[in-house]
Amino acid sequence: MTTETTKEIPEAAAVPPPGVAPAPKAHRGHRRLLTRRDRITLGFMAGLPTILHIALVWVTALASIALAFTTWDGIGFDTIQWVGLQNFKELFEQNPQFWPAVQHNVIWFVVLIAIPTPLGLFLAVQLDKKIRFSRVYQTAFFLPVVMSMAVIGFVWQLIYNPDTGLINSIIGANEPGKYIDWIGDPDLNLWAILIAASWRHTGYMMILYLAGLKGVDPSLREASALDGANEWQTFKNVIFPTLRPTNTVVLVVTIIEALRAFDLVFVFNKGAEGTELLSILVTNNIIGESSRIGYGSAIAVVLLLISLVVIIPYLVATFRKERRA
């Protein structure tokens, strides 16, 4: 009798009381997590940015590559004429501004890697020591990075003003006959703009290196201290080797920054003599007074190829590291 009672208890418990709807049966196997409305919402949120990215980046990039082999003034598609490699031949052999522009881009990279990058690393090391008001210092040094390039250019134009600028006022070169035209002089303007670019780039490098330092295992510092190493020896032999991934990112970012440099130069003097850059040549030929979209696209293709030489090895190394992990 006891056995029968115990068998009937679960059956009785399964019967719901009067007035209460029975609970739905649990589905075995696949569970439906997203409703149709959820799928439509997710598809819209993921699909719209994808379509815009393809249209504004990939389609325009492929169109630029195609236009690089044509001549077109931008008025009517019937005026597009196929010229093959003529634009590239003219660019390499007949354009007097091309090789100076390449040289200036190389100088831009060398300056950024030689001055603001070590300075950003130095600031990151100091801020990593958890000094007082470190957050305030981080904000102050990183502020130029989040500022608009137009604002940075305007600020430094005030500093470089030959009549009332800060620098000329300090060195006494703001009197008639003693003016130093930092922006108009072809021998000075590139270096003057590079100082403004370095001011911004320092904060960028500081944040990258500070993020890398935060990922260093504290036990490495403790082990180095127990071995009797001083602060410099610890950084040189222990900390800096662990920053190799960060150094790779810094190198790639700096090369890209040097290749896409445009805003500051255009704000200062629109790429006048002494400040020619590849990006400036692209802009001047595409939207200049005499629009040569095919020729400007050829310069853009050269700039793209130079960028890919840097980006592709970095991506290959990154993907290999992810596969090994």
C-alpha positions as CSV (number, residue, x, y, z in Angstrom):
1,M,0.0,0.0,0.0
2,T,2.9,2.3,0.7
3,T,4.3,1.7,-2.7
4,E,1.0,2.6,-4.5
5,T,0.7,5.8,-2.4
6,T,4.2,6.9,-3.3
7,K,3.5,6.3,-7.0
8,E,0.3,8.3,-6.9
9,I,1.8,11.4,-5.3
10,P,3.7,12.7,-8.4
11,E,0.6,12.1,-10.5
12,A,-1.5,14.1,-8.1
13,A,1.1,16.8,-7.9
14,A,1.1,17.1,-11.6
15,V,-2.6,18.1,-11.7
16,P,-3.0,21.9,-11.4
17,P,-5.5,23.2,-8.9
18,P,-8.8,24.5,-10.2
19,G,-8.7,27.8,-12.1
20,V,-5.0,27.6,-12.8
21,A,-3.8,27.0,-16.4
22,P,-1.5,24.1,-16.9
23,A,2.2,24.9,-17.3
24,P,3.6,24.6,-20.8
25,K,5.5,21.5,-21.5
26,A,9.3,21.9,-21.8
27,H,10.6,21.5,-25.3
28,R,13.4,19.1,-25.6
29,G,16.4,19.7,-27.9
30,H,16.7,23.1,-29.6
31,R,15.4,26.1,-27.7
32,R,14.2,29.2,-29.6
33,L,16.2,32.1,-28.1
34,L,15.4,34.9,-30.5
35,T,12.0,35.9,-31.8
36,R,11.3,37.1,-35.3
37,R,11.3,40.7,-34.1
38,D,14.7,40.2,-32.5
39,R,16.2,38.8,-35.6
40,I,14.8,41.7,-37.7
41,T,16.2,44.2,-35.2
42,L,19.7,42.5,-35.1
43,G,19.7,42.2,-38.9
44,F,18.9,45.9,-39.3
45,M,21.6,46.9,-36.7
46,A,24.2,44.8,-38.3
47,G,23.2,45.1,-41.9
48,L,22.9,48.9,-42.2
49,P,26.5,49.6,-41.0
50,T,27.8,46.8,-43.2
51,I,26.0,48.2,-46.2
52,L,27.3,51.7,-45.5
53,H,30.8,50.4,-44.9
54,I,30.8,48.5,-48.2
55,A,29.4,51.5,-50.1
56,L,31.6,54.2,-48.6
57,V,34.8,52.3,-48.2
58,W,35.1,49.2,-50.5
59,V,33.1,50.5,-53.4
60,T,34.9,53.9,-53.4
61,A,38.3,52.2,-53.0
62,L,37.6,49.9,-56.0
63,A,36.3,52.8,-58.0
64,S,39.4,54.8,-57.3
65,I,41.6,51.9,-58.5
66,A,39.5,51.6,-61.7
67,L,39.6,55.4,-62.3
68,A,43.4,55.4,-61.8
69,F,43.7,54.0,-65.3
70,T,41.4,56.6,-66.9
71,T,41.1,60.3,-67.5
72,W,38.0,62.0,-66.2
73,D,37.1,65.6,-65.3
74,G,34.2,64.5,-63.1
75,I,31.5,65.9,-65.4
76,G,29.5,63.1,-67.0
77,F,30.4,59.5,-67.2
78,D,30.7,59.7,-71.0
79,T,33.9,61.7,-70.6
80,I,35.8,58.8,-69.0
81,Q,38.6,57.6,-71.2
82,W,40.8,54.6,-70.7
83,V,44.6,55.5,-70.7
84,G,46.1,52.5,-69.1
85,L,49.3,53.2,-67.2
86,Q,49.7,56.8,-68.5
87,N,48.7,58.4,-65.2
88,F,51.3,56.4,-63.3
89,K,54.0,57.2,-65.9
90,E,53.3,60.9,-65.7
91,L,53.3,60.7,-61.9
92,F,56.7,59.1,-61.6
93,E,58.4,60.9,-64.5
94,Q,56.8,64.3,-65.0
95,N,55.3,65.4,-61.7
96,P,57.9,67.6,-59.9
97,Q,55.9,67.4,-56.6
98,F,55.6,63.6,-56.3
99,W,59.1,62.7,-55.0
100,P,59.3,65.7,-52.6
101,A,55.9,64.6,-51.3
102,V,57.2,61.1,-50.7
103,Q,60.3,62.5,-49.0
104,H,58.1,64.6,-46.7
105,N,56.0,61.6,-45.8
106,V,59.1,59.7,-44.9
107,I,60.4,62.7,-42.8
108,W,57.0,62.8,-41.1
109,F,57.3,59.2,-40.1
110,V,60.9,59.6,-38.9
111,V,60.1,62.6,-36.7
112,L,57.0,60.9,-35.2
113,I,58.9,57.7,-34.4
114,A,62.0,59.6,-33.1
115,I,60.5,62.3,-30.9
116,P,56.9,61.9,-29.7
117,T,57.1,58.1,-29.5
118,P,60.0,57.9,-26.9
119,L,58.4,60.9,-25.1
120,G,55.1,59.1,-24.9
121,L,56.8,56.0,-23.5
122,F,58.6,58.2,-20.9
123,L,55.3,59.8,-19.8
124,A,53.6,56.4,-19.7
125,V,56.4,55.0,-17.4
126,Q,56.1,57.9,-15.1
127,L,52.3,57.7,-14.9
128,D,52.5,53.9,-14.3
129,K,54.2,54.6,-11.0
130,K,50.8,55.7,-9.6
131,I,51.9,59.2,-8.7
132,R,49.5,61.7,-7.3
133,F,47.0,63.3,-9.7
134,S,48.0,60.7,-12.4
135,R,44.5,60.9,-13.8
136,V,44.7,64.6,-14.2
137,Y,48.1,64.3,-16.0
138,Q,46.7,61.6,-18.3
139,T,43.8,63.8,-19.3
140,A,46.0,66.8,-19.9
141,F,48.4,64.8,-22.1
142,F,45.7,63.0,-24.0
143,L,43.5,66.1,-24.6
144,P,45.2,67.0,-27.9
145,V,44.4,63.5,-29.3
146,V,40.6,64.1,-28.9
147,M,40.8,67.6,-30.2
148,S,39.8,68.4,-33.8
149,M,42.8,68.8,-36.1
150,A,41.3,72.1,-37.2
151,V,41.4,73.4,-33.6
152,I,45.0,72.2,-33.2
153,G,45.9,73.9,-36.4
154,F,44.2,77.2,-35.3
155,V,46.0,77.1,-31.9
156,W,49.4,76.6,-33.5
157,Q,48.7,79.2,-36.1
158,L,48.4,81.7,-33.2
159,I,51.6,80.5,-31.8
160,Y,53.5,80.8,-35.1
161,N,52.0,84.1,-36.1
162,P,55.0,86.2,-37.3
163,D,53.6,89.5,-35.8
164,T,51.8,88.5,-32.5
165,G,52.7,84.9,-32.2
166,L,54.1,83.5,-28.9
167,I,57.4,82.2,-30.4
168,N,58.4,85.3,-32.2
169,S,57.4,87.4,-29.1
170,I,59.7,85.3,-26.9
171,I,62.7,85.4,-29.2
172,G,62.2,89.0,-30.2
173,A,61.4,88.3,-33.9
174,N,58.1,90.2,-34.0
175,E,59.5,93.5,-35.1
176,P,59.6,94.8,-38.7
177,G,62.6,93.4,-40.5
178,K,63.0,90.6,-38.0
179,Y,59.9,88.5,-38.7
180,I,60.3,84.8,-38.9
181,D,57.5,83.4,-41.1
182,W,57.3,79.9,-39.7
183,I,54.4,78.9,-42.0
184,G,55.3,80.8,-45.2
185,D,59.1,79.9,-45.3
186,P,59.5,76.7,-47.3
187,D,62.6,75.8,-45.3
188,L,60.7,76.0,-42.0
189,N,57.1,75.3,-42.5
190,L,57.3,71.5,-42.6
191,W,59.2,71.4,-39.3
192,A,56.9,73.9,-37.7
193,I,53.9,71.7,-38.6
194,L,55.7,68.6,-37.4
195,I,56.1,70.2,-33.9
196,A,52.3,70.6,-33.8
197,A,51.8,67.0,-35.0
198,S,54.3,65.7,-32.4
199,W,52.4,67.5,-29.7
200,R,49.3,65.6,-30.5
201,H,51.1,62.3,-31.2
202,T,52.8,62.2,-27.8
203,G,49.5,61.8,-26.0
204,Y,48.5,59.0,-28.4
205,M,51.7,57.1,-27.8
206,M,51.4,57.6,-24.0
207,I,48.0,56.0,-23.9
208,L,49.1,53.0,-26.0
209,Y,52.2,52.4,-23.8
210,L,50.3,53.0,-20.6
211,A,47.9,50.2,-21.6
212,G,50.8,47.9,-22.4
213,L,52.4,48.7,-19.0
214,K,49.2,47.8,-17.2
215,G,49.4,44.4,-18.7
216,V,52.9,43.6,-17.3
217,D,52.9,40.9,-14.6
218,P,53.8,42.6,-11.3
219,S,55.8,39.5,-10.3
220,L,58.4,40.3,-12.9
221,R,59.1,43.6,-11.2
222,E,59.3,41.9,-7.8
223,A,61.7,39.3,-9.1
224,S,63.9,41.9,-10.7
225,A,64.0,43.9,-7.4
226,L,64.9,40.8,-5.5
227,D,67.8,40.2,-7.9
228,G,69.1,43.7,-7.0
229,A,68.3,45.4,-10.3
230,N,67.8,49.2,-10.2
231,E,64.8,50.9,-11.9
232,W,66.6,51.4,-15.3
233,Q,67.8,47.9,-15.4
234,T,64.4,46.5,-14.6
235,F,62.8,48.6,-17.4
236,K,65.5,47.7,-20.0
237,N,65.8,44.0,-19.3
238,V,62.4,43.1,-17.9
239,I,59.7,45.6,-18.8
240,F,60.6,46.7,-22.3
241,P,60.9,43.2,-23.8
242,T,57.4,42.5,-22.6
243,L,56.1,45.5,-24.6
244,R,57.0,43.9,-27.9
245,P,53.3,43.6,-29.0
246,T,52.7,47.3,-28.0
247,N,55.8,48.3,-29.9
248,T,54.4,46.6,-33.0
249,V,51.1,48.4,-32.7
250,V,52.9,51.7,-32.1
251,L,55.0,51.2,-35.2
252,V,52.0,50.4,-37.4
253,V,50.0,53.3,-36.0
254,T,52.9,55.7,-36.6
255,I,53.4,54.6,-40.2
256,I,49.6,55.0,-40.9
257,E,49.6,58.4,-39.2
258,A,52.6,59.5,-41.4
259,L,50.9,58.3,-44.6
260,R,47.5,59.8,-43.9
261,A,48.8,63.2,-42.6
262,F,46.6,65.8,-44.2
263,D,44.5,67.9,-41.8
264,L,47.2,70.0,-40.1
265,V,49.0,70.7,-43.4
266,F,45.8,71.7,-45.1
267,V,44.8,74.0,-42.2
268,F,48.2,75.7,-42.0
269,N,48.9,76.4,-45.7
270,K,47.0,74.0,-47.9
271,G,50.1,72.1,-48.8
272,A,52.1,75.0,-50.2
273,E,55.8,74.7,-51.2
274,G,57.8,72.8,-48.6
275,T,54.8,70.9,-47.2
276,E,53.8,68.7,-50.1
277,L,52.4,65.4,-49.0
278,L,50.8,62.5,-51.0
279,S,47.4,63.1,-49.4
280,I,47.6,66.8,-50.4
281,L,48.4,65.9,-54.0
282,V,45.4,63.6,-54.1
283,T,43.1,66.3,-52.8
284,N,44.6,69.0,-55.1
285,N,44.1,66.9,-58.2
286,I,40.6,65.6,-57.4
287,I,38.9,68.7,-56.0
288,G,41.3,71.4,-57.2
289,E,40.7,74.1,-59.8
290,S,41.5,71.7,-62.7
291,S,39.9,68.4,-61.6
292,R,41.9,65.4,-62.7
293,I,40.1,62.6,-61.0
294,G,42.0,59.8,-62.8
295,Y,45.4,61.3,-62.0
296,G,44.4,61.9,-58.4
297,S,43.2,58.4,-58.1
298,A,46.5,57.1,-59.4
299,I,48.3,58.9,-56.5
300,A,45.7,57.5,-54.1
301,V,46.5,54.0,-55.4
302,V,50.2,54.5,-54.8
303,L,49.4,55.6,-51.3
304,L,47.2,52.6,-50.8
305,L,49.9,50.2,-52.0
306,I,52.4,51.8,-49.6
307,S,49.9,51.3,-46.7
308,L,49.3,47.7,-47.6
309,V,53.0,47.0,-47.5
310,V,52.8,47.9,-43.8
311,I,49.3,46.6,-42.9
312,I,49.4,43.1,-44.5
313,P,52.5,41.8,-42.6
314,Y,50.9,43.1,-39.3
315,L,47.6,41.4,-40.0
316,V,49.4,38.1,-41.0
317,A,51.4,38.2,-37.8
318,T,48.3,38.9,-35.7
319,F,46.3,36.1,-37.2
320,R,49.2,33.6,-36.7
321,K,49.4,34.5,-33.1
322,E,45.6,34.0,-32.6
323,R,45.8,30.6,-34.3
324,R,48.6,29.5,-32.0
325,A,46.7,30.7,-29.0
